[in-house]
């Protein structure tokens, strides 16, 4: 894989300026001609759904199969990063950020509304029957389950793998590397990132515009706050301001803390509703819903209602709309998930991104959906059914009215909705900032403020001018070309993973005799080397006086064979030896000076805090290849042994290149 990388900068002019200009043009068109824009964009979306419904269904099915395969196959042991990489976040923080960025706000909006809507108007069968209730929950599980998270997971997996494993930019263009190679740094790559920026800004802005209607409805329900545009604009400004503060404070502070707060509130609300509601019924329903969902997942995945033309309209209004929405949001959510998933293995990633959030989502839908249907079926909650049909923004708050402590529950729900929107806006601004800066993590504050503020301005403009529906429609329609690119990228990912696993297998290839046998030393000296805990200065001197000359000798010999190599000592804690193999993957052998805490038996007289100081740490000369740390130490080896180790690894690398040609 090419080593040619684009150097991150504070701004990537083609992406930044063209994205901003196109967003301005689209918003202006939707504001000046809202009816025309809405009509044309809806016609475009309808044409796509009518003529390409089979493609959407097939594409999402292939995505789910691909993610499941990657998690269960031998590729699952490959890390999203070098072999020595460790996760940046704990499981708790990781899950919280996945949940908040993925679809947290959708659960608040549709947790009650969707099951009730399917119950009142199923695609097939008689409405408001026991069978309709069962089908309503299965359809809700289907729309919010494995398929949705698989779409997010595959985009995140592609980006995280190529960025953290192969050093490419953490932007959407890297997904095309297996297809177009180094051209991702040219106009094609810029076009892909521009597409991602526009989709993210418009997607977050339209969601913010619609979501503030639910916030306003909830505040009216709780505190009698009037429902009007002035209140809604103030709410958007407040949410955008909070999102700006969060994104400026960074991923480890603002976004992580808000995500953890949201997850905690979600669990609290879920538990309270489950306890105050029909608890036993919900437990039974969850088991039955899950069984029904899993038993019909194949038939529902490929069901196009081809033999039931009347129901095909339902498909376009529900399943295809969801698939298009998840696909259109996947560049944003996928990039965010990739950003927080460095250091995970592919198997760990698939489990965490596909199965755990799906499990929580299905529990949520059961608790809220089954409780709502039960109220309508057996408690004569006709007002709830009427509210769902009239205004889905009010569904959750009307639902909570039927519980004890309804005011407390509604207050928790309002806080959750607001925080969910803040986390969506701040994570969206962070993703756009990365895209527009060429994958730089250290961007100026003004740039982050600009993108967060732009989303708020777009939301307010569209809300006041009535252009929300038009831009939401064009955002969903954009899923069609992106799904084609995504399927090609999956093929490229599988090719790259096959190369990666082949290389790992080649590393285990037996070559010549073990190192110790080439230049025998006494067993007493070998034991002393094993028990030796050198200081930093000693390892540094070893690298300068033994490792560097060893590399120089190999370099001299390669020059005689007309093979170019470079020794890099620019970094104080490492020395790198790279052999230029032309169009092939270069060979990299690196020795890094690494510090470790001593084993407790060697420092039994010291306290734990003393063990952390540099004075009491010991150091190693660890070997690293391009894939990451190899977990062995050269300290104490002589020049001959080091040269043979370099040649061992070089021989394995050439064998790997032979296998993949």
C-alpha positions in Angstrom: 0.0 0.0 0.0 1.3 3.4 -0.9 3.1 5.4 1.6 2.2 8.7 -0.1 0.2 10.7 2.4 -1.5 14.0 2.3 -0.1 16.2 5.1 -2.9 17.4 7.4 -3.2 21.2 7.5 -5.6 23.5 9.3 -7.7 23.8 6.2 -8.2 21.9 2.9 -9.2 24.8 0.6 -11.1 22.8 -2.2 -13.2 21.0 0.4 -13.8 23.9 2.7 -14.7 26.6 0.2 -16.6 24.5 -2.3 -18.6 22.8 0.4 -19.6 26.1 2.0 -20.5 27.5 -1.4 -22.7 24.5 -2.4 -24.4 24.5 1.0 -25.2 28.2 0.5 -26.6 27.5 -3.0 -28.8 24.6 -1.9 -30.1 26.4 1.1 -30.8 29.6 -1.0 -32.7 27.5 -3.6 -34.7 25.8 -0.9 -35.5 29.1 0.8 -36.3 31.2 -2.3 -38.3 28.4 -4.1 -39.4 26.1 -1.3 -42.3 24.6 -3.1 -40.4 24.0 -6.3 -37.4 22.6 -4.4 -39.7 20.3 -2.4 -41.5 19.1 -5.5 -38.4 18.4 -7.6 -36.5 16.7 -4.8 -39.4 14.5 -3.8 -39.9 13.6 -7.5 -36.2 12.6 -7.6 -36.5 10.5 -4.5 -39.7 8.8 -5.7 -38.0 7.9 -9.0 -35.1 6.4 -7.1 -37.3 4.4 -4.8 -39.6 3.2 -7.6 -36.9 2.1 -10.0 -34.1 1.2 -7.6 -35.9 -0.3 -4.6 -34.4 -3.7 -5.4 -30.9 -2.2 -5.3 -31.5 -0.5 -1.9 -32.7 -3.8 -0.4 -29.9 -5.8 -1.9 -27.2 -3.3 -1.0 -28.3 -3.1 2.7 -28.5 -7.0 2.8 -24.9 -7.3 1.4 -23.7 -4.7 4.0 -25.2 -6.6 6.9 -23.7 -9.9 5.6 -20.3 -8.3 5.1 -20.2 -6.8 8.6 -21.3 -10.1 10.2 -18.7 -12.0 8.2 -15.9 -9.7 9.1 -16.7 -10.0 12.8 -16.9 -13.8 12.7 -14.0 -14.5 10.3 -10.3 -14.7 10.9 -10.1 -11.1 9.9 -11.7 -10.3 13.2 -8.4 -10.5 15.0 -6.9 -7.6 13.0 -6.6 -4.3 14.9 -7.9 -0.9 13.7 -4.5 0.5 14.1 -1.0 -0.9 14.6 -0.7 -4.3 16.4 0.4 -2.6 19.6 -2.4 0.0 19.6 -4.7 0.3 22.6 -8.2 1.7 22.6 -8.5 5.5 23.3 -11.7 5.1 25.3 -13.1 2.8 27.9 -16.0 0.5 27.0 -18.5 2.7 28.8 -17.4 5.9 27.1 -17.2 4.2 23.7 -20.7 2.7 23.9 -22.1 6.1 25.1 -20.6 7.9 22.1 -21.8 5.2 19.7 -25.3 5.4 21.1 -25.5 9.2 21.2 -24.1 9.8 17.7 -25.8 6.8 16.1 -29.5 7.2 16.7 -30.2 8.3 20.2 -32.6 11.1 19.1 -34.4 8.8 16.8 -35.4 6.5 19.7 -36.9 9.5 21.5 -38.9 10.5 18.5 -40.0 7.1 17.2 -39.9 4.9 20.3 -43.6 5.4 20.9 -44.7 6.7 17.5 -43.5 4.0 15.1 -44.9 0.9 16.8 -48.3 2.6 17.2 -48.4 3.8 13.6 -47.7 0.2 12.4 -50.3 -1.1 14.8 -52.9 1.4 13.5 -51.9 0.9 9.8 -49.9 -2.3 9.0 -48.6 -3.0 5.5 -50.7 -6.2 5.3 -53.4 -7.6 7.6 -56.1 -6.1 9.7 -55.3 -3.0 11.8 -55.6 -2.9 15.6 -55.5 -6.7 16.2 -53.2 -8.9 18.1 -51.5 -9.9 14.9 -51.1 -6.2 13.9 -49.4 -5.6 17.3 -46.9 -8.4 16.8 -46.2 -7.3 13.2 -45.8 -3.7 14.4 -43.0 -4.7 16.8 -41.3 -6.9 14.3 -41.3 -4.1 11.7 -39.9 -1.6 14.3 -37.2 -4.1 15.3 -36.4 -4.6 11.6 -36.1 -0.8 10.9 -34.0 0.0 14.0 -32.0 -3.2 14.4 -29.0 -4.9 12.8 -29.4 -3.4 9.3 -29.2 0.2 10.5 -26.2 -0.4 12.7 -24.5 -2.5 10.0 -24.6 0.5 7.6 -22.9 2.7 10.2 -20.5 -0.1 11.1 -19.2 -0.8 7.6 -18.5 2.9 6.9 -16.7 3.3 10.2 -14.8 0.0 9.7 -13.5 1.0 6.3 -12.4 4.5 7.5 -10.8 3.3 10.7 -9.0 0.4 9.0 -7.4 2.5 6.2 -6.7 5.5 8.5 -5.3 3.8 11.6 -3.9 0.7 10.0 -2.4 2.2 6.8 -1.9 5.9 7.7 -4.5 7.4 5.3 -6.5 10.5 6.2 -9.5 10.0 8.4 -11.9 11.3 5.8 -14.4 9.6 3.5 -11.9 9.7 0.6 -9.9 7.0 2.2 -12.7 4.5 1.6 -11.8 4.8 -2.1 -8.1 4.0 -1.8 -8.4 0.3 -2.9 -10.3 1.6 -6.0 -8.3 4.7 -7.2 -5.1 4.5 -5.1 -3.2 7.8 -4.6 -5.8 9.7 -6.7 -7.8 10.1 -3.4 -5.5 13.1 -2.8 -6.7 14.7 -6.0 -10.1 16.1 -7.4 -11.9 12.7 -6.9 -11.0 12.6 -3.3 -12.0 16.3 -2.8 -15.4 15.5 -4.4 -16.0 12.6 -2.0 -15.2 14.7 1.0 -17.3 17.6 -0.3 -20.2 15.1 -0.6 -19.7 14.1 3.0 -19.5 17.7 4.3 -22.7 18.7 2.5 -24.6 15.6 3.6 -23.5 16.0 7.2 -24.3 19.7 7.5 -27.7 19.3 5.8 -28.5 16.1 7.6 -27.7 17.6 11.1 -29.4 20.9 10.2 -32.7 19.4 9.0 -32.7 17.0 12.0 -32.1 20.0 14.3 -34.9 21.9 12.6 -37.4 19.0 13.0 -36.2 18.0 16.4 -36.7 21.5 17.9 -40.4 21.0 17.1 -40.4 18.1 19.6 -38.4 20.1 22.2 -40.9 22.9 21.8 -43.9 20.5 22.1 -42.4 19.0 25.3 -41.7 22.4 26.9 -45.3 23.4 26.0 -46.6 20.2 27.5 -44.6 20.7 30.7 -44.4 24.4 31.3 -47.0 25.9 28.9 -44.3 27.5 26.7 -46.0 28.7 23.5 -45.4 26.8 20.2 -44.2 29.3 17.7 -41.2 30.2 15.4 -39.7 32.7 17.9 -39.4 30.0 20.6 -38.1 27.5 18.1 -35.4 29.9 16.8 -34.3 30.6 20.4 -34.1 26.9 21.1 -31.9 26.3 18.0 -29.6 29.1 19.0 -29.3 27.6 22.6 -28.7 24.1 21.3 -26.1 25.3 18.7 -24.4 27.4 21.4 -24.1 24.3 23.7 -22.9 22.2 20.8 -20.3 24.9 19.9 -19.0 24.9 23.5 -18.8 21.1 23.4 -17.0 20.8 20.1 -14.5 23.5 21.1 -13.7 21.7 24.4 -12.8 18.6 22.4 -13.7 14.9 22.1 -12.3 13.9 25.5 -14.2 16.5 27.4 -17.4 17.9 25.9 -18.6 15.2 23.6 -17.6 12.3 25.8 -19.1 13.8 29.0 -22.4 14.7 27.2 -22.6 11.2 25.7 -22.1 9.5 29.1 -24.7 11.8 30.6 -27.2 10.9 27.8 -26.6 7.2 28.2 -27.2 7.5 32.0 -30.4 9.4 31.5 -31.6 6.9 28.8 -31.0 4.0 31.1 -32.8 5.8 34.0 -35.9 6.6 31.8 -35.9 3.1 30.4 -35.9 1.5 33.8 -38.5 3.9 35.3 -40.9 3.2 32.4 -40.3 -0.5 32.6 -40.9 -0.6 36.4 -43.9 1.7 36.3 -45.4 0.0 33.3 -46.5 -3.6 32.7 -43.1 -5.1 33.6 -43.8 -8.8 33.2 -45.6 -8.2 29.9 -42.6 -6.2 28.6 -40.2 -9.0 29.6 -42.4 -11.5 27.7 -42.8 -9.2 24.8 -39.0 -8.6 24.4 -38.3 -12.3 24.2 -41.2 -12.9 21.7 -40.3 -9.8 19.7 -36.7 -10.8 19.4 -37.6 -14.3 18.3 -40.1 -13.0 15.7 -37.5 -10.5 14.4 -34.7 -13.1 14.1 -37.0 -15.8 12.6 -38.2 -13.4 9.9 -35.0 -11.4 9.3 -34.2 -13.0 6.0 -37.7 -12.8 4.5 -38.1 -9.1 5.7 -34.7 -8.2 4.4 -35.5 -9.2 0.8 -39.3 -8.4 0.9 -40.1 -5.9 -1.9 -43.9 -6.5 -1.8 -43.5 -7.3 -5.5 -46.7 -9.4 -5.5 -48.7 -6.9 -3.4 -48.6 -3.6 -5.3 -50.7 -1.7 -2.7 -48.1 -2.5 0.0 -45.2 -1.4 -2.2 -46.2 2.2 -1.4 -45.8 1.4 2.2 -42.3 0.1 1.5 -41.3 3.4 -0.1 -42.7 5.3 2.8 -41.0 3.2 5.5 -38.3 0.7 4.8 -36.7 2.4 1.8 -36.9 5.7 3.5 -35.1 4.3 6.5 -32.4 2.6 4.4 -31.9 5.9 2.5 -31.7 7.8 5.8 -29.2 5.5 7.4 -27.1 5.5 4.3 -27.2 9.3 4.0 -26.2 9.7 7.6 -23.5 7.0 7.5 -20.6 9.2 6.3 -21.1 11.4 9.4 -21.9 8.7 11.9 -19.4 6.3 10.4 -16.6 8.9 10.6 -17.4 9.7 14.2 -17.5 6.0 15.2 -14.2 5.5 13.4 -12.7 8.4 15.3 -13.5 6.9 18.7 -12.7 3.2 17.8 -8.9 3.3 17.3 -7.2 0.3 18.8 -10.2 -2.1 18.8 -9.9 -5.4 16.9 -12.4 -5.9 14.1 -14.2 -8.5 16.1 -14.4 -6.3 19.1 -15.5 -3.4 16.9 -18.3 -5.4 15.2 -19.6 -6.7 18.6 -19.5 -3.2 20.0 -21.0 -1.3 17.0 -23.4 -3.9 15.6 -24.7 -6.2 18.4 -24.5 -4.1 21.6 -26.3 -1.0 20.3 -28.8 -3.1 18.5 -29.6 -5.0 21.7 -30.2 -1.7 23.6 -32.3 -0.3 20.8 -34.5 -3.4 20.8 -35.0 -3.2 24.5 -35.9 0.5 24.2 -38.4 -0.2 21.4 -40.0 -3.0 23.4 -40.4 -0.9 26.6 -41.9 2.1 24.9 -43.6 0.5 21.9 -45.3 -2.4 23.7 -46.3 -0.2 26.6 -48.0 2.2 24.1 -49.7 -0.5 22.2 -50.9 -2.1 25.4 -52.4 1.2 26.5 -54.3 1.5 23.3 -55.4 -2.1 23.2 -56.4 -2.7 26.8 -56.5 0.7 28.6 -58.6 2.7 26.0 -55.8 5.2 25.5 -57.5 6.5 22.3 -56.0 10.0 22.9 -52.5 8.5 22.5 -53.5 6.9 19.1 -55.0 10.2 18.0 -51.9 12.2 19.0 -49.6 9.8 17.2 -51.6 10.2 14.0 -51.7 14.0 14.3 -48.3 15.0 15.6 -45.5 12.5 16.3 -43.5 15.1 18.2 -46.1 15.0 21.0 -46.3 11.2 21.1 -43.7 10.6 23.7 -45.0 13.2 26.1 -48.6 12.1 25.8 -47.4 8.5 26.4 -45.6 9.5 29.6 -48.8 11.3 30.9 -50.3 7.8 31.4 -47.7 6.9 34.1 -47.2 7.9 37.7 -44.6 10.6 38.2 -45.4 11.7 34.6 -43.9 15.2 35.2 -40.6 13.8 36.3 -40.5 11.4 33.4 -41.3 14.1 30.9 -38.6 16.4 32.4 -36.0 13.6 32.0 -37.2 13.1 28.4 -36.9 16.8 27.6 -33.4 16.9 29.0 -32.5 13.8 27.0 -33.9 15.3 23.7 -31.9 18.5 24.2 -28.7 16.7 25.1 -29.1 14.3 22.2 -29.4 17.2 19.8 -26.4 18.8 21.3 -24.3 15.6 20.9 -25.5 15.2 17.3 -24.6 18.8 16.5 -21.2 18.8 18.2 -20.2 15.4 16.8 -21.4 16.5 13.3 -19.4 19.7 13.6 -16.3 17.7 14.7 -16.6 15.4 11.7 -17.1 18.3 9.2 -14.1 20.1 10.8 -11.9 17.0 10.2 -13.2 16.7 6.6 -12.6 20.3 5.8 -9.1 20.4 7.3 -7.7 17.3 5.5 -7.9 15.0 8.6 -6.2 17.4 11.0 -7.0 16.9 14.7 -5.6 20.2 15.7 -7.7 22.8 14.0 -8.2 26.4 15.0 -11.1 27.2 17.3 -12.7 29.5 14.8 -13.1 26.7 12.3 -15.0 24.5 14.7 -17.2 27.4 15.7 -17.8 28.1 12.0 -19.2 24.7 11.2 -21.2 24.4 14.4 -22.7 27.8 13.8 -23.4 27.1 10.2 -25.6 24.1 11.1 -27.6 26.3 13.4 -27.9 29.1 10.8 -29.0 26.6 8.1 -31.6 25.1 10.5 -33.1 28.5 11.4 -33.2 29.6 7.8 -34.9 26.5 6.6 -37.3 26.5 9.6 -38.5 30.0 8.9 -38.6 29.6 5.1 -40.2 26.2 5.0 -37.3 24.5 3.2 -36.7 21.7 5.7 -38.6 19.0 3.8 -36.8 19.8 0.5 -33.3 19.4 1.9 -34.2 16.4 4.0 -35.5 14.8 0.8 -32.3 15.6 -1.2 -30.2 14.3 1.6 -32.0 10.9 1.6 -31.8 10.8 -2.2 -28.0 11.2 -2.0 -27.9 7.7 -0.5 -28.3 6.1 -3.9 -24.9 7.1 -5.4 -23.2 6.7 -2.0 -24.5 3.1 -1.7 -22.8 2.2 -5.0 -19.5 3.7 -3.8 -19.9 1.8 -0.5 -20.3 -1.6 -2.1 -17.2 -1.1 -4.2 -15.3 0.0 -1.0 -16.4 -3.1 0.8 -14.8 -5.1 -2.0 -11.6 -3.0 -1.6 -11.6 -3.6 2.2 -11.9 -7.3 1.8 -8.9 -7.3 -0.7 -6.8 -5.2 1.8 -7.7 -7.5 4.7 -6.8 -10.5 2.7 -3.4 -9.0 2.1 -3.1 -8.0 5.8 -3.8 -11.5 7.0 -1.5 -13.0 4.4 1.3 -10.8 5.7 0.6 -11.8 9.2 0.8 -15.5 8.2 4.0 -14.9 6.4 5.5 -13.4 9.6 5.3 -16.9 11.2 7.2 -18.5 8.3 10.3 -20.4 9.5 13.4 -19.0 7.9 16.9 -19.8 9.2 18.2 -20.9 12.6 17.1 -19.0 15.8 19.0 -15.9 16.6 20.8 -17.2 19.7 22.2 -20.2 17.8 23.9 -18.0 15.2 26.3 -16.4 17.7 26.2 -18.5 20.8 26.6 -16.9 24.2 27.0 -18.6 27.6 23.7 -19.5 29.3 24.9 -17.5 32.4 25.2 -14.3 30.2 21.8 -15.0 28.6 20.2 -15.2 32.0 21.8 -11.9 33.1 20.4 -10.3 30.0 16.9 -11.6 30.7 17.0 -10.3 34.3 18.6 -7.0 33.4 16.5 -3.8 33.7 18.4 -1.0 32.0 17.9 2.7 32.3 16.9 5.0 29.5 20.4 6.3 28.9 21.8 2.8 28.6 19.2 1.8 25.9 19.7 5.0 24.0 23.5 4.3 23.9 22.8 0.8 22.8 20.6 2.1 19.9 23.3 4.6 18.9 26.3 2.3 19.2 24.9 -1.1 18.2 21.6 -0.9 16.4 22.5 2.1 14.1 25.8 0.5 12.9 24.0 -2.8 12.3 21.4 -1.0 10.1 24.2 0.9 8.3 26.0 -2.4 7.4 22.8 -3.7 5.9 22.2 -0.5 4.1 25.7 -0.6 2.6 25.2 -4.2 1.3 21.8 -3.2 -0.2 23.5 -0.4 -2.1 25.7 -2.9 -3.8 22.5 -4.7 -5.0 21.1 -1.4 -6.3 18.4 -1.3 -3.6 17.8 2.0 -2.0 17.3 2.2 1.8 17.1 5.0 4.4 18.0 5.2 8.1 16.0 7.8 9.9 17.1 9.0 13.4 15.2 12.3 13.4 13.1 11.2 16.4 14.9 10.9 19.7 13.2 7.8 20.9 13.5 5.6 17.8 15.5 4.6 14.8 13.9 3.5 11.5 15.3 1.5 8.6 13.2 1.6 5.4 13.9 -0.3 2.2 12.5 1.3 -0.9 10.8 -1.4 -3.0 9.4 0.8 -5.7 5.8 0.1 -6.5 5.7 -2.6 -3.9 5.0 -2.1 -0.2 8.2 -0.7 1.4 9.9 -2.7 4.2 10.2 -0.9 7.5 12.2 -2.1 10.5 12.1 0.2 13.5 13.6 0.1 17.0 11.9 2.2 19.6 13.0 3.2 23.1 10.1 2.3 25.4 9.8 2.6 29.1 8.0 0.1 31.4 7.2 -0.3 35.1 9.4 -2.9 36.7 7.9 -6.2 37.9 6.8 -6.0 41.5 9.2 -8.7 42.7 12.1 -6.6 41.5 11.0 -3.5 43.3 9.2 -4.9 46.3 10.4 -2.2 48.6 8.8 0.7 46.7 5.3 2.1 46.7 3.2 2.1 43.6 3.6 5.8 42.9 7.4 5.5 43.2 7.3 2.7 40.5 5.8 5.3 38.0 8.8 7.6 38.2 11.5 7.6 35.4 14.1 6.8 37.9 12.6 3.4 38.8 11.3 2.5 35.3 13.3 0.2 33.0 13.6 0.6 29.2 13.7 -1.7 26.2 14.7 -1.5 22.6 11.5 -2.8 21.1 11.2 -3.9 17.4 8.3 -2.4 15.4 7.3 -3.2 11.8 4.8 -1.3 9.7 2.0 -3.4 11.3 3.0 -2.3 14.8 5.0 -3.6 17.7 6.4 -7.1 17.6 6.7 -7.5 21.4 10.4 -8.4 21.6 13.4 -6.5 22.9 16.9 -6.2 21.2 18.7 -4.9 24.3 21.8 -7.0 24.9 22.0 -8.4 21.4 25.2 -8.1 19.5 25.6 -6.6 16.0 25.5 -10.0 14.2 22.3 -11.0 15.9 20.6 -7.7 15.1 21.6 -7.9 11.4 20.2 -11.4 11.2 17.0 -10.2 12.8 16.6 -7.4 10.2 17.3 -9.9 7.5 14.7 -12.4 9.0 12.0 -9.7 8.9 13.1 -8.6 5.4 13.0 -12.1 4.1 9.5 -12.6 5.6 8.4 -9.3 4.0 9.6 -10.4 0.5 7.9 -13.7 1.0 4.6 -11.8 1.8 5.0 -9.7 -1.4 5.5 -13.0 -3.4 2.3 -14.4 -1.9 0.1 -11.4 -2.8 1.5 -10.7 -6.3 
